[in-house]
């Protein structure tokens, strides 16, 4: 719902020239949920932020300049290169190289495999995010967004950061006990997701050992580690497609078919893996589709706000 809260009122007071609305939900839509908002925007560009960043004062300016200068690329506050599967793959991780993290270095405009912290893009690009049956809703929205854009010949870049004014992370605010990025329960999924995206065609710029054989081997190994890690998770929903069937369809058609099976897989032993411990949310969103639920919520909010504004105008024009 959208409402006038103290937080929203304070923001509007400080920035009177900006039309600010606060959208709230009593359901945790997680990392992908913020990408449900841009379909209702009318602006040429959209910019989404992690909730633990403190952006520099010129972040939006330089991101817009970079986006236009690259012909509509995805511009991020930081970037990652996937470097190697072998060095850490057998320990459940993928070796990556950071670019533009926490304002630690001066960075030129740099093409990368995927971006994070902030996402600046032509608003129309977000439609590609929801045309894809995702492998997981638990984590990895950064990799997945860059992957779907890459499929449409849209690249990902870290914006130039000549000073801290252009950084997305002027101060590190993401290390408290609630920060999700370092919670171990997401690590096995993220490691497997990296290999799974490579297996279905994610192209990297600097990976040393991302041959087809290495990618398939690493993905299967990380899948088995993930299944073992989550084997005690309660409350699962059975998928119609098994793990290998998903990739077999990709090899034959270039896209998965039928049910969005990436959300729930069967392993070789007949066990089932779901997105994580949020079982109540999982059962809800898989009944109608997470993105449909979110879009329905936003359309309802938009309709209510429109009616209220019309009533306010009518009352103001007819004081008697």
TIZA-903788 format. One record per residue (C-alpha): residue number from 0; residue in three letters; x, y, z. Coordinates in Angstrom, 1 decimal. Example, Ala and Ser with C-alpha at 12.3 -4.5 7.8 and 13.67 -1.06 7.14 Angstrom:
2
<atom k="0" r="ala" xx="12.3" yy="-4.5" zz="7.8"/>
<atom k="1" r="ser" xx="13.7" yy="-1.1" zz="7.1"/>
***
This chain:
320
<atom k="0" r="unk" xx="0.0" yy="0.0" zz="0.0"/>
<atom k="1" r="unk" xx="1.0" yy="3.6" zz="-0.4"/>
<atom k="2" r="unk" xx="0.5" yy="5.9" zz="2.5"/>
<atom k="3" r="unk" xx="1.8" yy="9.1" zz="4.1"/>
<atom k="4" r="unk" xx="4.1" yy="8.0" zz="6.8"/>
<atom k="5" r="unk" xx="6.6" yy="10.0" zz="8.9"/>
<atom k="6" r="unk" xx="9.4" yy="8.7" zz="6.8"/>
<atom k="7" r="unk" xx="7.8" yy="9.8" zz="3.6"/>
<atom k="8" r="unk" xx="6.7" yy="13.1" zz="5.0"/>
<atom k="9" r="unk" xx="10.3" yy="13.9" zz="6.1"/>
<atom k="10" r="unk" xx="11.6" yy="13.1" zz="2.7"/>
<atom k="11" r="unk" xx="9.1" yy="15.3" zz="1.0"/>
<atom k="12" r="unk" xx="9.9" yy="18.1" zz="3.4"/>
<atom k="13" r="unk" xx="13.6" yy="17.9" zz="2.6"/>
<atom k="14" r="unk" xx="13.1" yy="17.6" zz="-1.2"/>
<atom k="15" r="unk" xx="10.0" yy="19.6" zz="-2.0"/>
<atom k="16" r="unk" xx="10.7" yy="19.6" zz="-5.7"/>
<atom k="17" r="unk" xx="10.6" yy="15.8" zz="-6.0"/>
<atom k="18" r="unk" xx="7.4" yy="13.8" zz="-6.2"/>
<atom k="19" r="unk" xx="8.0" yy="11.1" zz="-3.5"/>
<atom k="20" r="unk" xx="5.8" yy="8.1" zz="-2.8"/>
<atom k="21" r="unk" xx="6.4" yy="5.4" zz="-0.2"/>
<atom k="22" r="unk" xx="5.3" yy="1.8" zz="-1.2"/>
<atom k="23" r="unk" xx="5.1" yy="-0.7" zz="1.6"/>
<atom k="24" r="unk" xx="4.3" yy="-4.4" zz="1.7"/>
<atom k="25" r="unk" xx="3.7" yy="-6.9" zz="4.5"/>
<atom k="26" r="unk" xx="5.3" yy="-9.6" zz="2.4"/>
<atom k="27" r="unk" xx="9.1" yy="-9.8" zz="2.0"/>
<atom k="28" r="unk" xx="9.5" yy="-9.7" zz="-1.8"/>
<atom k="29" r="unk" xx="13.3" yy="-10.1" zz="-1.3"/>
<atom k="30" r="unk" xx="15.9" yy="-9.1" zz="-3.8"/>
<atom k="31" r="unk" xx="13.9" yy="-9.5" zz="-7.0"/>
<atom k="32" r="unk" xx="10.9" yy="-7.7" zz="-5.6"/>
<atom k="33" r="unk" xx="12.3" yy="-4.2" zz="-6.2"/>
<atom k="34" r="unk" xx="12.3" yy="-5.0" zz="-9.9"/>
<atom k="35" r="unk" xx="8.6" yy="-5.2" zz="-9.8"/>
<atom k="36" r="unk" xx="8.3" yy="-1.4" zz="-9.4"/>
<atom k="37" r="unk" xx="9.8" yy="-0.1" zz="-12.7"/>
<atom k="38" r="unk" xx="7.0" yy="-1.5" zz="-14.9"/>
<atom k="39" r="unk" xx="4.7" yy="1.1" zz="-13.4"/>
<atom k="40" r="unk" xx="7.2" yy="4.0" zz="-13.9"/>
<atom k="41" r="unk" xx="6.8" yy="6.5" zz="-16.7"/>
<atom k="42" r="unk" xx="10.3" yy="7.9" zz="-16.5"/>
<atom k="43" r="unk" xx="12.9" yy="7.2" zz="-19.2"/>
<atom k="44" r="unk" xx="15.3" yy="5.7" zz="-16.7"/>
<atom k="45" r="unk" xx="15.1" yy="3.7" zz="-13.5"/>
<atom k="46" r="unk" xx="17.6" yy="3.3" zz="-10.7"/>
<atom k="47" r="unk" xx="17.3" yy="0.7" zz="-8.0"/>
<atom k="48" r="unk" xx="19.6" yy="0.6" zz="-4.9"/>
<atom k="49" r="unk" xx="20.6" yy="-1.9" zz="-2.3"/>
<atom k="50" r="unk" xx="19.2" yy="-0.8" zz="1.1"/>
<atom k="51" r="unk" xx="22.7" yy="-0.8" zz="2.7"/>
<atom k="52" r="unk" xx="24.4" yy="1.7" zz="0.4"/>
<atom k="53" r="unk" xx="25.2" yy="5.4" zz="1.0"/>
<atom k="54" r="unk" xx="25.5" yy="6.8" zz="-2.5"/>
<atom k="55" r="unk" xx="27.7" yy="9.6" zz="-3.6"/>
<atom k="56" r="unk" xx="26.0" yy="12.9" zz="-4.5"/>
<atom k="57" r="unk" xx="26.8" yy="12.4" zz="-8.2"/>
<atom k="58" r="unk" xx="25.9" yy="8.7" zz="-8.5"/>
<atom k="59" r="unk" xx="22.7" yy="9.3" zz="-10.5"/>
<atom k="60" r="unk" xx="24.3" yy="12.0" zz="-12.7"/>
<atom k="61" r="unk" xx="27.3" yy="9.8" zz="-13.7"/>
<atom k="62" r="unk" xx="25.1" yy="6.7" zz="-14.1"/>
<atom k="63" r="unk" xx="22.8" yy="8.4" zz="-16.5"/>
<atom k="64" r="unk" xx="25.7" yy="9.8" zz="-18.5"/>
<atom k="65" r="unk" xx="27.3" yy="6.3" zz="-18.7"/>
<atom k="66" r="unk" xx="24.0" yy="4.7" zz="-19.7"/>
<atom k="67" r="unk" xx="23.5" yy="7.1" zz="-22.5"/>
<atom k="68" r="unk" xx="27.1" yy="6.9" zz="-23.6"/>
<atom k="69" r="unk" xx="27.0" yy="3.1" zz="-23.9"/>
<atom k="70" r="unk" xx="23.7" yy="3.1" zz="-25.9"/>
<atom k="71" r="unk" xx="21.5" yy="2.0" zz="-23.0"/>
<atom k="72" r="unk" xx="23.7" yy="-0.4" zz="-21.1"/>
<atom k="73" r="unk" xx="23.0" yy="-1.5" zz="-17.5"/>
<atom k="74" r="unk" xx="25.1" yy="0.7" zz="-15.2"/>
<atom k="75" r="unk" xx="26.0" yy="-0.5" zz="-11.7"/>
<atom k="76" r="unk" xx="27.7" yy="0.9" zz="-8.6"/>
<atom k="77" r="unk" xx="30.0" yy="-2.1" zz="-8.6"/>
<atom k="78" r="unk" xx="30.9" yy="-5.0" zz="-10.8"/>
<atom k="79" r="unk" xx="32.1" yy="-8.5" zz="-10.9"/>
<atom k="80" r="unk" xx="34.2" yy="-10.6" zz="-13.3"/>
<atom k="81" r="unk" xx="33.8" yy="-14.4" zz="-13.0"/>
<atom k="82" r="unk" xx="37.4" yy="-15.5" zz="-13.1"/>
<atom k="83" r="unk" xx="37.7" yy="-19.2" zz="-12.3"/>
<atom k="84" r="unk" xx="35.7" yy="-22.3" zz="-11.6"/>
<atom k="85" r="unk" xx="38.6" yy="-24.5" zz="-10.5"/>
<atom k="86" r="unk" xx="40.3" yy="-22.6" zz="-7.7"/>
<atom k="87" r="unk" xx="37.3" yy="-22.4" zz="-5.4"/>
<atom k="88" r="unk" xx="34.7" yy="-24.4" zz="-7.2"/>
<atom k="89" r="unk" xx="35.4" yy="-27.6" zz="-5.4"/>
<atom k="90" r="unk" xx="34.9" yy="-25.7" zz="-2.1"/>
<atom k="91" r="unk" xx="31.5" yy="-24.5" zz="-3.1"/>
<atom k="92" r="unk" xx="32.5" yy="-21.1" zz="-4.4"/>
<atom k="93" r="unk" xx="33.4" yy="-19.4" zz="-7.6"/>
<atom k="94" r="unk" xx="36.4" yy="-17.1" zz="-7.8"/>
<atom k="95" r="unk" xx="35.4" yy="-13.5" zz="-8.8"/>
<atom k="96" r="unk" xx="37.2" yy="-10.2" zz="-9.3"/>
<atom k="97" r="unk" xx="35.6" yy="-7.0" zz="-7.9"/>
<atom k="98" r="unk" xx="35.5" yy="-3.7" zz="-9.6"/>
<atom k="99" r="unk" xx="34.3" yy="-0.5" zz="-8.0"/>
<atom k="100" r="unk" xx="33.5" yy="-1.8" zz="-4.5"/>
<atom k="101" r="unk" xx="33.2" yy="0.5" zz="-1.6"/>
<atom k="102" r="unk" xx="35.1" yy="3.4" zz="-3.3"/>
<atom k="103" r="unk" xx="38.4" yy="1.7" zz="-2.8"/>
<atom k="104" r="unk" xx="39.9" yy="2.7" zz="-6.1"/>
<atom k="105" r="unk" xx="39.4" yy="5.2" zz="-9.0"/>
<atom k="106" r="unk" xx="37.5" yy="3.3" zz="-11.7"/>
<atom k="107" r="unk" xx="37.0" yy="4.2" zz="-15.3"/>
<atom k="108" r="unk" xx="33.8" yy="3.2" zz="-17.1"/>
<atom k="109" r="unk" xx="34.4" yy="-0.6" zz="-17.2"/>
<atom k="110" r="unk" xx="32.5" yy="-3.4" zz="-18.9"/>
<atom k="111" r="unk" xx="31.9" yy="-6.3" zz="-16.5"/>
<atom k="112" r="unk" xx="30.1" yy="-9.6" zz="-16.3"/>
<atom k="113" r="unk" xx="27.4" yy="-8.3" zz="-13.9"/>
<atom k="114" r="unk" xx="26.8" yy="-5.3" zz="-11.6"/>
<atom k="115" r="unk" xx="25.4" yy="-4.7" zz="-8.1"/>
<atom k="116" r="unk" xx="24.8" yy="-2.1" zz="-5.3"/>
<atom k="117" r="unk" xx="22.8" yy="0.0" zz="-7.7"/>
<atom k="118" r="unk" xx="21.2" yy="-0.6" zz="-11.1"/>
<atom k="119" r="unk" xx="20.6" yy="2.2" zz="-13.5"/>
<atom k="120" r="unk" xx="18.9" yy="1.3" zz="-16.8"/>
<atom k="121" r="unk" xx="16.4" yy="2.5" zz="-19.4"/>
<atom k="122" r="unk" xx="13.1" yy="1.6" zz="-17.7"/>
<atom k="123" r="unk" xx="11.9" yy="-0.5" zz="-20.7"/>
<atom k="124" r="unk" xx="14.8" yy="-3.0" zz="-20.1"/>
<atom k="125" r="unk" xx="13.1" yy="-4.3" zz="-16.9"/>
<atom k="126" r="unk" xx="10.6" yy="-6.3" zz="-19.0"/>
<atom k="127" r="unk" xx="13.4" yy="-8.8" zz="-19.9"/>
<atom k="128" r="unk" xx="13.7" yy="-9.5" zz="-16.2"/>
<atom k="129" r="unk" xx="10.2" yy="-10.9" zz="-16.1"/>
<atom k="130" r="unk" xx="10.2" yy="-12.8" zz="-19.4"/>
<atom k="131" r="unk" xx="12.5" yy="-15.4" zz="-17.9"/>
<atom k="132" r="unk" xx="11.7" yy="-18.5" zz="-15.7"/>
<atom k="133" r="unk" xx="14.2" yy="-17.9" zz="-13.0"/>
<atom k="134" r="unk" xx="16.5" yy="-20.6" zz="-11.5"/>
<atom k="135" r="unk" xx="15.9" yy="-19.2" zz="-8.0"/>
<atom k="136" r="unk" xx="14.2" yy="-16.3" zz="-6.2"/>
<atom k="137" r="unk" xx="16.4" yy="-16.7" zz="-3.2"/>
<atom k="138" r="unk" xx="19.4" yy="-14.7" zz="-4.3"/>
<atom k="139" r="unk" xx="21.4" yy="-13.7" zz="-7.4"/>
<atom k="140" r="unk" xx="19.1" yy="-11.0" zz="-8.9"/>
<atom k="141" r="unk" xx="22.3" yy="-9.1" zz="-9.9"/>
<atom k="142" r="unk" xx="23.7" yy="-12.0" zz="-12.0"/>
<atom k="143" r="unk" xx="20.3" yy="-12.9" zz="-13.4"/>
<atom k="144" r="unk" xx="19.5" yy="-9.4" zz="-14.6"/>
<atom k="145" r="unk" xx="22.8" yy="-9.0" zz="-16.4"/>
<atom k="146" r="unk" xx="22.3" yy="-12.4" zz="-17.9"/>
<atom k="147" r="unk" xx="18.9" yy="-11.7" zz="-19.4"/>
<atom k="148" r="unk" xx="20.0" yy="-8.3" zz="-20.7"/>
<atom k="149" r="unk" xx="23.1" yy="-10.0" zz="-22.3"/>
<atom k="150" r="unk" xx="20.7" yy="-12.3" zz="-24.2"/>
<atom k="151" r="unk" xx="19.3" yy="-9.2" zz="-25.8"/>
<atom k="152" r="unk" xx="22.8" yy="-7.8" zz="-26.6"/>
<atom k="153" r="unk" xx="22.7" yy="-5.3" zz="-23.7"/>
<atom k="154" r="unk" xx="26.0" yy="-5.1" zz="-21.7"/>
<atom k="155" r="unk" xx="26.7" yy="-4.3" zz="-18.1"/>
<atom k="156" r="unk" xx="29.1" yy="-1.6" zz="-16.9"/>
<atom k="157" r="unk" xx="30.5" yy="-0.1" zz="-13.7"/>
<atom k="158" r="unk" xx="30.1" yy="3.7" zz="-14.0"/>
<atom k="159" r="unk" xx="33.2" yy="5.8" zz="-13.9"/>
<atom k="160" r="unk" xx="34.3" yy="6.6" zz="-10.3"/>
<atom k="161" r="unk" xx="37.0" yy="9.3" zz="-10.5"/>
<atom k="162" r="unk" xx="36.0" yy="10.5" zz="-6.9"/>
<atom k="163" r="unk" xx="33.9" yy="9.2" zz="-4.1"/>
<atom k="164" r="unk" xx="31.1" yy="11.5" zz="-5.3"/>
<atom k="165" r="unk" xx="30.3" yy="8.9" zz="-8.0"/>
<atom k="166" r="unk" xx="30.5" yy="5.9" zz="-5.8"/>
<atom k="167" r="unk" xx="27.5" yy="3.9" zz="-4.7"/>
<atom k="168" r="unk" xx="29.0" yy="2.8" zz="-1.4"/>
<atom k="169" r="unk" xx="30.6" yy="5.9" zz="0.2"/>
<atom k="170" r="unk" xx="30.4" yy="4.2" zz="3.6"/>
<atom k="171" r="unk" xx="30.1" yy="0.5" zz="4.3"/>
<atom k="172" r="unk" xx="26.7" yy="0.0" zz="5.9"/>
<atom k="173" r="unk" xx="26.2" yy="-3.7" zz="5.1"/>
<atom k="174" r="unk" xx="28.0" yy="-5.6" zz="7.9"/>
<atom k="175" r="unk" xx="25.5" yy="-5.7" zz="10.7"/>
<atom k="176" r="unk" xx="23.9" yy="-9.0" zz="11.7"/>
<atom k="177" r="unk" xx="20.9" yy="-8.5" zz="9.4"/>
<atom k="178" r="unk" xx="23.0" yy="-8.1" zz="6.2"/>
<atom k="179" r="unk" xx="21.9" yy="-10.9" zz="3.9"/>
<atom k="180" r="unk" xx="25.0" yy="-11.1" zz="1.7"/>
<atom k="181" r="unk" xx="27.2" yy="-12.7" zz="4.3"/>
<atom k="182" r="unk" xx="24.5" yy="-15.1" zz="5.7"/>
<atom k="183" r="unk" xx="25.9" yy="-18.6" zz="5.0"/>
<atom k="184" r="unk" xx="22.5" yy="-20.0" zz="4.1"/>
<atom k="185" r="unk" xx="22.6" yy="-18.2" zz="0.7"/>
<atom k="186" r="unk" xx="26.2" yy="-19.0" zz="-0.2"/>
<atom k="187" r="unk" xx="25.6" yy="-22.6" zz="-1.6"/>
<atom k="188" r="unk" xx="22.7" yy="-21.3" zz="-3.8"/>
<atom k="189" r="unk" xx="24.7" yy="-18.4" zz="-5.1"/>
<atom k="190" r="unk" xx="27.7" yy="-20.5" zz="-6.0"/>
<atom k="191" r="unk" xx="25.5" yy="-23.1" zz="-7.8"/>
<atom k="192" r="unk" xx="23.6" yy="-20.3" zz="-9.6"/>
<atom k="193" r="unk" xx="26.8" yy="-18.8" zz="-11.0"/>
<atom k="194" r="unk" xx="27.7" yy="-22.2" zz="-12.6"/>
<atom k="195" r="unk" xx="24.0" yy="-22.8" zz="-13.7"/>
<atom k="196" r="unk" xx="23.9" yy="-19.4" zz="-15.5"/>
<atom k="197" r="unk" xx="27.2" yy="-20.3" zz="-17.3"/>
<atom k="198" r="unk" xx="25.7" yy="-23.6" zz="-18.3"/>
<atom k="199" r="unk" xx="22.7" yy="-22.0" zz="-20.0"/>
<atom k="200" r="unk" xx="24.8" yy="-19.5" zz="-21.8"/>
<atom k="201" r="unk" xx="26.0" yy="-16.6" zz="-19.6"/>
<atom k="202" r="unk" xx="29.1" yy="-15.2" zz="-21.4"/>
<atom k="203" r="unk" xx="32.0" yy="-14.0" zz="-19.3"/>
<atom k="204" r="unk" xx="34.8" yy="-11.6" zz="-20.1"/>
<atom k="205" r="unk" xx="37.8" yy="-13.0" zz="-18.1"/>
<atom k="206" r="unk" xx="37.0" yy="-16.5" zz="-17.0"/>
<atom k="207" r="unk" xx="40.1" yy="-18.7" zz="-17.5"/>
<atom k="208" r="unk" xx="38.5" yy="-22.1" zz="-17.3"/>
<atom k="209" r="unk" xx="34.9" yy="-21.8" zz="-18.3"/>
<atom k="210" r="unk" xx="34.9" yy="-24.5" zz="-21.0"/>
<atom k="211" r="unk" xx="31.7" yy="-26.3" zz="-21.5"/>
<atom k="212" r="unk" xx="33.0" yy="-29.4" zz="-19.8"/>
<atom k="213" r="unk" xx="34.3" yy="-27.5" zz="-16.8"/>
<atom k="214" r="unk" xx="31.0" yy="-25.6" zz="-16.4"/>
<atom k="215" r="unk" xx="28.9" yy="-28.7" zz="-16.6"/>
<atom k="216" r="unk" xx="31.1" yy="-30.5" zz="-14.1"/>
<atom k="217" r="unk" xx="31.2" yy="-27.6" zz="-11.7"/>
<atom k="218" r="unk" xx="27.5" yy="-27.0" zz="-11.9"/>
<atom k="219" r="unk" xx="26.7" yy="-30.7" zz="-11.1"/>
<atom k="220" r="unk" xx="29.1" yy="-30.7" zz="-8.2"/>
<atom k="221" r="unk" xx="27.8" yy="-27.5" zz="-6.7"/>
<atom k="222" r="unk" xx="24.2" yy="-28.7" zz="-7.2"/>
<atom k="223" r="unk" xx="25.0" yy="-31.9" zz="-5.2"/>
<atom k="224" r="unk" xx="26.6" yy="-29.7" zz="-2.4"/>
<atom k="225" r="unk" xx="23.5" yy="-27.5" zz="-2.4"/>
<atom k="226" r="unk" xx="21.1" yy="-30.4" zz="-2.2"/>
<atom k="227" r="unk" xx="23.1" yy="-31.8" zz="0.7"/>
<atom k="228" r="unk" xx="23.2" yy="-28.5" zz="2.5"/>
<atom k="229" r="unk" xx="19.4" yy="-28.0" zz="2.3"/>
<atom k="230" r="unk" xx="18.3" yy="-31.6" zz="2.6"/>
<atom k="231" r="unk" xx="16.6" yy="-30.9" zz="6.0"/>
<atom k="232" r="unk" xx="14.5" yy="-28.0" zz="4.6"/>
<atom k="233" r="unk" xx="10.8" yy="-28.5" zz="5.3"/>
<atom k="234" r="unk" xx="7.9" yy="-27.7" zz="3.1"/>
<atom k="235" r="unk" xx="8.7" yy="-28.4" zz="-0.6"/>
<atom k="236" r="unk" xx="6.8" yy="-28.1" zz="-3.8"/>
<atom k="237" r="unk" xx="7.5" yy="-30.8" zz="-6.4"/>
<atom k="238" r="unk" xx="8.6" yy="-29.6" zz="-9.9"/>
<atom k="239" r="unk" xx="7.5" yy="-31.3" zz="-13.1"/>
<atom k="240" r="unk" xx="11.1" yy="-31.0" zz="-14.4"/>
<atom k="241" r="unk" xx="14.2" yy="-32.6" zz="-12.9"/>
<atom k="242" r="unk" xx="17.5" yy="-30.9" zz="-12.6"/>
<atom k="243" r="unk" xx="19.1" yy="-32.4" zz="-15.7"/>
<atom k="244" r="unk" xx="15.9" yy="-32.1" zz="-17.8"/>
<atom k="245" r="unk" xx="16.1" yy="-28.3" zz="-17.3"/>
<atom k="246" r="unk" xx="19.5" yy="-28.1" zz="-18.9"/>
<atom k="247" r="unk" xx="18.6" yy="-30.6" zz="-21.6"/>
<atom k="248" r="unk" xx="15.8" yy="-28.4" zz="-22.7"/>
<atom k="249" r="unk" xx="18.2" yy="-25.5" zz="-22.9"/>
<atom k="250" r="unk" xx="20.6" yy="-27.4" zz="-25.1"/>
<atom k="251" r="unk" xx="17.8" yy="-28.3" zz="-27.5"/>
<atom k="252" r="unk" xx="15.8" yy="-25.1" zz="-27.6"/>
<atom k="253" r="unk" xx="17.9" yy="-22.3" zz="-26.1"/>
<atom k="254" r="unk" xx="15.3" yy="-21.7" zz="-23.5"/>
<atom k="255" r="unk" xx="13.5" yy="-23.8" zz="-20.8"/>
<atom k="256" r="unk" xx="9.9" yy="-24.8" zz="-21.7"/>
<atom k="257" r="unk" xx="6.7" yy="-25.4" zz="-19.7"/>
<atom k="258" r="unk" xx="6.7" yy="-24.7" zz="-16.0"/>
<atom k="259" r="unk" xx="9.2" yy="-22.3" zz="-14.6"/>
<atom k="260" r="unk" xx="11.0" yy="-25.2" zz="-13.2"/>
<atom k="261" r="unk" xx="14.1" yy="-23.4" zz="-12.0"/>
<atom k="262" r="unk" xx="12.3" yy="-22.6" zz="-8.8"/>
<atom k="263" r="unk" xx="12.1" yy="-26.2" zz="-7.7"/>
<atom k="264" r="unk" xx="14.2" yy="-29.1" zz="-8.9"/>
<atom k="265" r="unk" xx="14.3" yy="-32.9" zz="-8.3"/>
<atom k="266" r="unk" xx="17.7" yy="-34.3" zz="-7.6"/>
<atom k="267" r="unk" xx="18.9" yy="-37.7" zz="-8.8"/>
<atom k="268" r="unk" xx="17.7" yy="-39.3" zz="-5.6"/>
<atom k="269" r="unk" xx="14.2" yy="-38.0" zz="-5.9"/>
<atom k="270" r="unk" xx="14.6" yy="-35.3" zz="-3.3"/>
<atom k="271" r="unk" xx="13.3" yy="-31.9" zz="-3.9"/>
<atom k="272" r="unk" xx="14.9" yy="-28.5" zz="-3.5"/>
<atom k="273" r="unk" xx="13.1" yy="-25.2" zz="-3.1"/>
<atom k="274" r="unk" xx="14.2" yy="-21.6" zz="-2.8"/>
<atom k="275" r="unk" xx="14.7" yy="-21.7" zz="0.9"/>
<atom k="276" r="unk" xx="13.2" yy="-21.6" zz="4.3"/>
<atom k="277" r="unk" xx="10.4" yy="-19.0" zz="3.6"/>
<atom k="278" r="unk" xx="7.9" yy="-21.8" zz="3.0"/>
<atom k="279" r="unk" xx="4.8" yy="-19.8" zz="3.7"/>
<atom k="280" r="unk" xx="5.8" yy="-17.2" zz="1.2"/>
<atom k="281" r="unk" xx="6.9" yy="-19.8" zz="-1.3"/>
<atom k="282" r="unk" xx="3.6" yy="-21.6" zz="-1.3"/>
<atom k="283" r="unk" xx="1.8" yy="-18.3" zz="-1.8"/>
<atom k="284" r="unk" xx="3.9" yy="-16.9" zz="-4.6"/>
<atom k="285" r="unk" xx="4.1" yy="-20.1" zz="-6.5"/>
<atom k="286" r="unk" xx="0.3" yy="-20.3" zz="-6.6"/>
<atom k="287" r="unk" xx="0.0" yy="-17.2" zz="-8.7"/>
<atom k="288" r="unk" xx="3.5" yy="-16.3" zz="-9.7"/>
<atom k="289" r="unk" xx="5.7" yy="-13.8" zz="-7.8"/>
<atom k="290" r="unk" xx="5.8" yy="-11.2" zz="-10.5"/>
<atom k="291" r="unk" xx="2.1" yy="-11.4" zz="-11.1"/>
<atom k="292" r="unk" xx="1.4" yy="-10.9" zz="-7.4"/>
<atom k="293" r="unk" xx="3.8" yy="-7.9" zz="-7.3"/>
<atom k="294" r="unk" xx="2.3" yy="-6.3" zz="-10.4"/>
<atom k="295" r="unk" xx="-1.2" yy="-6.8" zz="-9.1"/>
<atom k="296" r="unk" xx="-0.2" yy="-5.1" zz="-5.9"/>
<atom k="297" r="unk" xx="1.4" yy="-2.1" zz="-7.7"/>
<atom k="298" r="unk" xx="-1.6" yy="-1.7" zz="-10.0"/>
<atom k="299" r="unk" xx="-3.9" yy="-1.6" zz="-7.0"/>
<atom k="300" r="unk" xx="-1.7" yy="1.0" zz="-5.3"/>
<atom k="301" r="unk" xx="-1.6" yy="3.1" zz="-8.5"/>
<atom k="302" r="unk" xx="-5.4" yy="3.0" zz="-8.8"/>
<atom k="303" r="unk" xx="-6.0" yy="4.0" zz="-5.1"/>
<atom k="304" r="unk" xx="-3.5" yy="6.9" zz="-5.4"/>
<atom k="305" r="unk" xx="-5.1" yy="8.1" zz="-8.6"/>
<atom k="306" r="unk" xx="-8.6" yy="8.1" zz="-7.1"/>
<atom k="307" r="unk" xx="-7.4" yy="9.9" zz="-4.0"/>
<atom k="308" r="unk" xx="-5.7" yy="12.6" zz="-6.1"/>
<atom k="309" r="unk" xx="-8.8" yy="13.1" zz="-8.2"/>
<atom k="310" r="unk" xx="-11.0" yy="13.4" zz="-5.1"/>
<atom k="311" r="unk" xx="-8.5" yy="16.0" zz="-3.6"/>
<atom k="312" r="unk" xx="-8.6" yy="18.0" zz="-6.8"/>
<atom k="313" r="unk" xx="-12.4" yy="17.9" zz="-6.9"/>
<atom k="314" r="unk" xx="-12.7" yy="19.0" zz="-3.3"/>
<atom k="315" r="unk" xx="-10.2" yy="21.8" zz="-3.8"/>
<atom k="316" r="unk" xx="-12.1" yy="23.1" zz="-6.9"/>
<atom k="317" r="unk" xx="-15.5" yy="22.9" zz="-5.1"/>
<atom k="318" r="unk" xx="-14.9" yy="24.2" zz="-1.6"/>
<atom k="319" r="unk" xx="-18.7" yy="24.6" zz="-1.0"/>
***
